[in-house]
Each structure stands twice: as C-alpha cells, then as structure tokens.
C-alpha cells in the first residue's frame, strides 16, 4: 500500500484498517467509509482484506460491499 506514507509500518496499517472497519460498520458501506475518510475505495478494500488475513477471519461481506459484519466469537 502506498497511501499516507504508511507502507513500511504494518502496525499503523492495522490501526488504519481497524479505523476503516469501524467506519464501514458505522456508515453501512465501503464507499461511504472511503469517502468519509478521504481514502480511495480500492485502499479501503485492500485494508479490510489485509485485516481479515491478519485475523484469519472474514469480517465483512465484500461481495455486497456493506454491513452487517460477520464477526466471529
């Protein structure tokens, strides 16, 4: 990822991904979250994919690009 100068900091990427995830759930969609955060939609999708890989779980239904989230407990 080459946005906001965070490409060499995986911890910051994860923090940003968690913020993006929260915003997607709050606003009900990937596009709305991207717009509210001033990020390209492709970056939002990539951040969520990276977060899901890191956690080993699917968090959101990306085929529909909206919540509800599929949280696993």
PEZI-V847661 format. One record per backbone hydrogen bond with DSSP energy under -0.5 kcal/mol. NH is the residue of the N-H (numbers start at 0). CO is the residue of the C=O. If there is no record, write none. Layout:
nh: <NH;NH>
co: <CO;CO>
This chain:
nh: <5;8;12;13;14;15;16;17;18;19;20;21;22;23;24;25;26;27;28;29;32;33;34;35;36;37;37;38;43;44;45;46;47;48;49;50;51;52;53;54;55;56;58;60;61;63;64;65;69;70>
co: <2;5;8;9;10;11;12;13;14;15;16;17;18;19;20;21;22;23;23;64;28;29;30;31;32;33;34;33;39;40;41;42;43;44;45;46;47;48;49;50;51;51;56;65;59;60;60;60;58;68>
